[in-house]
């Protein structure tokens, strides 16, 4: 739950300090391209985008109607700038996307709780904590994990490869990420490690059940059916649903 314990002002001040740290790190992640003659990562942009799970916007087609040339030029500039940023710092983009998705999920969960009388007002410190964990765990950590998984298992050429990737993701990464939310969010909000540990212990198995019900079917479909170019977009839909569900358990 989102219940707060006194003193409320101190907790909110701590949360806003964490938020300032989050955005400072985010700015540092989105850095200009290296001038070294050696590539900064041994991955092509396409491989990084697929492995890191970030949303990739397609380049605009040069064959557009004349009447739409102005709007397509503007859209093309925005898409080009986004993809250029993605090439410079794919992990930074992934971290930002994950943080924003957790914010949206948490605010939705709080709106549902208020509607059903579970809480009386919005708790911004809880949203900031979700954003913090989302950036570092789901964004940076999840990106590095997906990259390692892609390199270890290789391309998905058969259903067996999809099953292996989905199983490894559920067994190896999901427990780490879920514990980070179930333990980290209550601790950041309240500063009470005992309460945070109790929350993690009571909510871990139900959360893993949600993970199994949502992400295992999605991963099997994503690794075997969904084209790589569409996986980031579909992943964001699943991420938003899970963000709402896990926010209710933190």
N, C-alpha and C positions, 0 to 999 in steps of 0.2 A: 504493500500500500504506500500511499504518498503522505502519510501522517508525519508531522514535523514535531520535534521536541525542542524545548527552549535551550538556549536563547535563539530565537528565529533570526534576528538581525545578524548575529555572528555567523550563522550558517550561510546566509545569503551573501555576506561579504566574502566568505571563503569560496563560495561557488563562483562569484564574479571574478575573483582572482584566478581560479582555475580556467575560467573562460578566456581571460586575457592571455594566459599561457597558451591555450589551445590555438588562438588565432595568431599569436606570435610564431609558434611552430609552423602553422600553415603557411604563413608568409615566407618562412625560411625554406619550406619544401618547394614552393613554386619559384625556382631559381632560374636564371638565364642559362642557355646552353653552354657547355664547356668549350673552351677554345683549344683543348688538347687535341693532338692529331689522332689519339686513340679514342675509340668510342667509350662513353661512360658506362654502358651496359652491354653485355654480349648478346643482346636480343634485338631483333628488328622491331620497328614501331608496331607492325601488325601483331607480332608475337606478344609484345608487352601489353598492347591493348586487350588482346584476347585473354591473356593469363591474369592480368590485374583486375579484370572484371569491371572496367570503366565503360561508361556510355560513349560510343564512338559515333559522331555525326558524319554522314556521308558527304563527300565533296559535291557541290552543286554541279549539275550537268551544264556543259557549255551550250547545249542546244535548247534554248528557252525562247518562248514567243517574244516578239519585240515589245508588245504592250507590257509585258512583265519584266522588262530588262532592269528597270530601276529597283523594284522590290527584290528581284533575284540577285542583283548586285549587292544590295545591303545584306541579304541573307548569306550570300557567298562570302562577304567579308567577315561576318560573325562566325560562320562555320569554319572559315580558314583560320581565324584567330583562335577559336576553341581547339581545333586540331593541332595548331602550332603549340599551344600551351600543353596539350596532351603529350606531344613529342618531347617537350622540354622536361616535363615533370609528371609522368603518368601516375606515380604514387601520390603526389600532391593532389592531383585531380580526384583520384579514387578516395583519398581521405576526406576531401571536401564534400564529395557526393555522399559518402557514408554518414558524415556528420549531419548534413542537411536532412537526409532520410530519417535519421534517428530523431531529429527535432520534430519533423512532421509527424512521425509515429507517436512520439510522446505527447504532443499537443492533442492529437486525436484521442489517445487513451485517456488523457485528463478530461477532455470534453465529454467522453462517454461516462467517466466516473462522476462528473458533476451532474450530468443528466439523470443518472440513477441514484444520486444522493450519497455516493461513497465519499465524496469530498465536497467542500463548499466553495473553494476558489482555486485558481490556477497557481501552481507552485513553480516559478521560473527556475529555482535552483535545481529541481529535478530534471527539467528540460536541459539545462546546461550540463548537468552530469551525464545525461544520455549523449549529448553532443560530444563531450570529452571522450568518453569510452568509445563512441562510434568512430571518432576520428583515428584514435590510436590503435584500437583493437580491430574493428571491422574494416577500417580504411587501410591503414599501413600494414598491420599484422595480417589481415585477410588477403591483401594484395600479394605480399611476400609468400604467404602460404600457397595461394593459387598458382603463383609462378613456379614454386618448387614442385608442386603437384604435377603441373604440366610438363616440367622437365623430367621428373622421375618416371611418370607413367607413359609420357609421350602422347602423340595425337590419338584421338578416338577413332579407331578404325573398325571396331566391332562392338556389339552390346557388352561383351565381357570387359572391355576397356571402360565403358561408361559405368558399369557396376563397380569396378575397382575404384574409380575416382570418387563415386558417390559414397562408397563404404569408407574409404580412407578419410574423406572429408568429415563424415559423421563420427568416426571413431577417434580421429586424431585432433581435428581442429575445433569441432563443435563444442566439446566439453570445456576447452580452454576459453573460447569466446563467451560462452554462456555464463561460466563462472565469473568472468570479468565483469559482466553486467550485473549479475545477481549479488555479487559481493561489492563491486566498486561503486555502483550508483548509490546504494543505501549509505555506504561509508562516506562518500563525498557529501551527501546531503546532510547527514546527521552527525558525522564524526564518531559514531558509536560502532566500534569494530565488533563487539559482542552481538549487537542487533544485526549487523550486516552478515556475520557468520551464520546466525540463526536463519536469516532469510535465504542465504545461499543453500543451506542444508535442506530447508523445507521446500524450496522451489526448484531445485536442480532436476530431479527426476521428472516432474511435470513439464519443465521447459524442454528437456531432452525429448519427451514425448511429442511436444509441439514441433520440435526440430525434425523428428522422424516423420511426422505426418505431413509436414509442409515441404521440407527441403529434399528429402530422399526422393519422392516422386518427381519434384522439379529437376533435381540434378540428373536423374536418369533420362528425363526428356531433353534437358539442355545439352547433355553430353552426347546424346545419340540422335536427336531429331532436329533441335533448333540450330540453324546455321550460326557459325561463330559471330557473324556481324550483328545478329539479332539477340545474342545471349545477354549482353549488358542491359538492354532495354527490358527484357523479360525478367532479368534478375532484380531490377529495381522494383518491379511490381511485387515479387515475392518478398523482397527486403522490407518494403513498406508494411505489408501485412504482418510480418514477423516483428517489426519494430513496435507496432501497436500491441501485439500480444505480450512481448517481453517487457514492455514499459509497464504493463499492468502488474507484473510480478516483481518489480523492483521497488 
